[in-house]
């Protein structure tokens, strides 16, 4: 199966349109404008950045002077961790997210940048440059058709370029915003079925299992009285150095503690299948 381009998108169903509209409604307004200081204490984004950097170094992919595209960049916390020598691009369902990151003073440090929203039907507009690295972090569990989004994303990456993908591991209903759940095996199968060459896959972020996992449950379900619990958890985890986190993760792995997310690194084939 080859990667698909962005042209000739099929008409989406009423059910798929309803999912997009609900996600757009949820993340518009002030979601990304209010209290942007709180993203300083988002341990999940910090963890993803450190683990992504570790694996990219292992496979010999330097992060400097790259063109990086993130689909569903949200607060911009992951995208804006790349070196300022990079050219940044981003696509979002939420216009509010685009405006919030455009106003972020960190963005001005980058040599070039381009941010835009996806089409009303969820289609991806063509960016001005092909990406060396495409990020899609905790997005695929939200979209109507995850396989098709991966295929479209593949077409925005240069041949031989990489895609870094993250999805949560959770039980159905844990987060009402999510339309599907994954296992490590099912996610690996999805990536390969989209025509990508899987280079690395792992389940990780065990440090956020158990009580730490359920500390953000009130916020996910809109219980404002208990949202402070999530803040306490994020601050506490952010204070742990990354090297210590990895050591704790290894102990938890040996103890059989389940992971809370899957990370995959895949390559766009240099030669597309017929």
Long-range contacts (C-beta under 8 A, 24 or more apart in sequence): 1-151, 1-193, 1-194, 1-195, 1-273, 2-195, 2-272, 2-273, 2-274, 3-151, 3-154, 3-155, 3-194, 3-195, 3-196, 3-268, 3-269, 3-272, 4-148, 4-151, 4-152, 4-154, 4-155, 5-152, 5-155, 6-123, 6-124, 6-125, 6-126, 6-152, 6-155, 6-156, 9-119, 9-121, 9-123, 11-121, 12-121, 12-122, 12-144, 12-145, 13-144, 15-144, 16-122, 16-144, 16-145, 17-121, 17-144, 19-142, 19-143, 19-144, 19-179, 20-93, 20-120, 20-121, 20-122, 20-143, 20-144, 23-93, 23-142, 23-143, 23-177, 24-93, 24-94, 26-177, 27-74, 27-93, 27-94, 27-96, 27-97, 28-94, 28-95, 28-96, 29-96, 30-96, 31-94, 31-96, 31-97, 32-74, 32-75, 32-94, 32-96, 32-97, 32-100, 32-101, 33-96, 33-99, 33-100, 36-75, 36-100, 36-104, 38-231, 38-234, 39-75, 39-77, 40-238, 41-231, 41-234, 41-235, 41-238, 42-75, 42-77, 42-234, 42-238, 43-208, 43-233, 43-234, 43-237, 43-238, 44-138, 44-205, 44-208, 45-75, 45-77, 45-78, 45-81, 45-137, 46-77, 46-238, 46-242, 47-204, 47-205, 47-207, 47-208, 47-237, 47-242, 47-245, 48-78, 48-137, 48-166, 48-263, 49-78, 49-81, 50-242, 50-245, 51-204, 51-205, 51-263, 52-164, 52-263, 55-200, 55-202, 55-263, 55-265, 56-133, 56-162, 56-164, 56-265, 58-200, 59-199, 59-200, 59-265, 61-133, 61-162, 63-133, 66-132, 66-133, 67-129, 67-130, 67-131, 67-132, 67-133, 68-131, 68-132, 68-133, 68-134, 68-135, 69-127, 69-131, 69-133, 69-134, 69-135, 69-156, 69-157, 70-134, 70-135, 70-136, 70-137, 71-124, 71-134, 71-135, 71-136, 71-139, 71-149, 71-153, 72-136, 72-137, 72-138, 72-139, 72-142, 73-97, 73-101, 73-115, 73-135, 75-100, 75-101, 76-100, 76-101, 76-104, 76-106, 76-107, 78-135, 78-137, 79-135, 80-104, 80-106, 80-107, 84-109, 84-110, 84-111, 85-111, 86-110, 86-111, 87-111, 87-112, 87-113, 87-129, 88-112, 88-113, 88-114, 89-113, 89-114, 89-115, 89-127, 89-128, 89-129, 89-131, 90-114, 90-115, 90-116, 91-115, 91-116, 91-117, 91-118, 91-124, 91-125, 91-127, 92-116, 92-117, 92-118, 93-117, 93-118, 93-122, 122-149, 123-152, 124-149, 124-152, 124-153, 124-156, 126-156, 127-156, 130-156, 130-157, 130-158, 130-161, 131-156, 131-157, 131-158, 131-161, 132-157, 132-158, 132-161, 132-162, 133-157, 133-161, 133-162, 133-163, 133-164, 134-161, 134-162, 134-163, 134-164, 135-163, 135-164, 135-165, 136-163, 136-164, 136-165, 136-166, 137-164, 137-165, 137-166, 138-166, 138-167, 138-168, 138-261, 140-165, 140-167, 140-190, 141-167, 141-168, 141-175, 141-178, 141-179, 141-180, 141-181, 141-182, 142-177, 142-178, 142-179, 143-179, 144-179, 146-180, 146-190, 147-190, 147-193, 147-194, 150-190, 150-191, 150-194, 150-196, 151-194, 151-195, 154-194, 154-195, 154-196, 154-268, 157-268, 158-268, 159-268, 159-269, 159-270, 159-271, 159-272, 160-267, 160-268, 160-270, 161-267, 161-268, 162-199, 162-265, 162-266, 162-267, 162-268, 163-196, 163-264, 163-265, 163-266, 163-267, 163-268, 164-263, 164-264, 164-265, 165-191, 165-263, 165-264, 165-265, 165-266, 166-261, 166-262, 166-263, 166-264, 167-261, 167-262, 168-260, 168-261, 168-262, 169-203, 169-258, 169-259, 169-260, 169-261, 169-262, 170-260, 174-217, 174-220, 175-220, 176-220, 176-221, 177-220, 182-262, 183-262, 184-259, 184-262, 187-262, 187-264, 188-262, 188-264, 191-264, 191-266, 195-269, 195-272, 195-273, 196-266, 196-267, 196-268, 196-269, 197-266, 197-267, 197-268, 197-269, 198-264, 198-265, 198-266, 199-265, 199-266, 199-267, 200-263, 200-264, 200-265, 201-262, 201-263, 201-264, 201-265, 202-262, 202-263, 203-258, 203-259, 203-261, 203-262, 203-263, 204-249, 204-259, 204-261, 204-262, 204-263, 205-249, 205-259, 205-260, 205-261, 206-248, 206-249, 206-252, 206-253, 206-257, 206-258, 206-259, 206-260, 207-237, 207-240, 207-245, 207-248, 207-249, 207-252, 208-237, 208-260, 209-252, 209-257, 209-258, 209-259, 209-260, 210-257, 212-237, 213-260
